[in-house]
Amino acid sequence: MTQEMMGRGMMGRVADDPAKTSDDSSPVPTLTVGIRDFAFTPARIQVATGATVTWTNEDIVPHTVRGEIGSEMASHLLGKGDKFSYTFPVSGTYSYYCAPHPWMTGEVIVG
């Protein structure tokens, strides 16, 4: 599967790094986040440093992926089927939201 780069993200190592969901610590074999029903799914993932996460808008309504103030993680307005990828080069916790729908939030824990 090829990854489409949009916004200010960088292509990085995707490999088979495990991701984890927020409510349990069991690995899930994906570094993708869906945007559907006005929510990021899963809302919280854990990835290795250097991993690339790809968000895909599955809603008919446009959405964005925006990091906290000062973050370089910022997509353009994503239409249905559009993707945004971002590589996380430094460990830490990255909170993000949808600019048009600020109640839509998510978190990537890198480390």
FENUR-V410876 format. One record per residue. N is the residue number from 1. RES is the residue in one small letter. PSI is psi in whole degrees, -180 to 180 (none if undefined). Layout:
n=N res=RES psi=PSI
n=N res=RES psi=PSI
This chain:
n=1 res=m psi=131
n=2 res=t psi=154
n=3 res=q psi=134
n=4 res=e psi=129
n=5 res=m psi=130
n=6 res=m psi=165
n=7 res=g psi=-147
n=8 res=r psi=12
n=9 res=g psi=166
n=10 res=m psi=147
n=11 res=m psi=139
n=12 res=g psi=-171
n=13 res=r psi=125
n=14 res=v psi=-41
n=15 res=a psi=-147
n=16 res=d psi=35
n=17 res=d psi=131
n=18 res=p psi=148
n=19 res=a psi=155
n=20 res=k psi=148
n=21 res=t psi=165
n=22 res=s psi=-32
n=23 res=d psi=-5
n=24 res=d psi=167
n=25 res=s psi=10
n=26 res=s psi=137
n=27 res=p psi=147
n=28 res=v psi=139
n=29 res=p psi=55
n=30 res=t psi=149
n=31 res=l psi=39
n=32 res=t psi=150
n=33 res=v psi=128
n=34 res=g psi=150
n=35 res=i psi=107
n=36 res=r psi=148
n=37 res=d psi=40
n=38 res=f psi=43
n=39 res=a psi=152
n=40 res=f psi=129
n=41 res=t psi=114
n=42 res=p psi=156
n=43 res=a psi=-24
n=44 res=r psi=130
n=45 res=i psi=159
n=46 res=q psi=131
n=47 res=v psi=164
n=48 res=a psi=153
n=49 res=t psi=133
n=50 res=g psi=-4
n=51 res=a psi=152
n=52 res=t psi=131
n=53 res=v psi=138
n=54 res=t psi=127
n=55 res=w psi=139
n=56 res=t psi=126
n=57 res=n psi=116
n=58 res=e psi=0
n=59 res=d psi=160
n=60 res=i psi=-14
n=61 res=v psi=136
n=62 res=p psi=145
n=63 res=h psi=168
n=64 res=t psi=168
n=65 res=v psi=112
n=66 res=r psi=129
n=67 res=g psi=174
n=68 res=e psi=167
n=69 res=i psi=132
n=70 res=g psi=-7
n=71 res=s psi=145
n=72 res=e psi=-8
n=73 res=m psi=105
n=74 res=a psi=113
n=75 res=s psi=164
n=76 res=h psi=179
n=77 res=l psi=121
n=78 res=l psi=122
n=79 res=g psi=176
n=80 res=k psi=129
n=81 res=g psi=-12
n=82 res=d psi=152
n=83 res=k psi=153
n=84 res=f psi=132
n=85 res=s psi=146
n=86 res=y psi=136
n=87 res=t psi=134
n=88 res=f psi=96
n=89 res=p psi=-16
n=90 res=v psi=139
n=91 res=s psi=153
n=92 res=g psi=-174
n=93 res=t psi=125
n=94 res=y psi=111
n=95 res=s psi=145
n=96 res=y psi=169
n=97 res=y psi=172
n=98 res=c psi=122
n=99 res=a psi=-46
n=100 res=p psi=-21
n=101 res=h psi=74
n=102 res=p psi=-13
n=103 res=w psi=-15
n=104 res=m psi=112
n=105 res=t psi=160
n=106 res=g psi=175
n=107 res=e psi=138
n=108 res=v psi=123
n=109 res=i psi=119
n=110 res=v psi=129
n=111 res=g psi=none
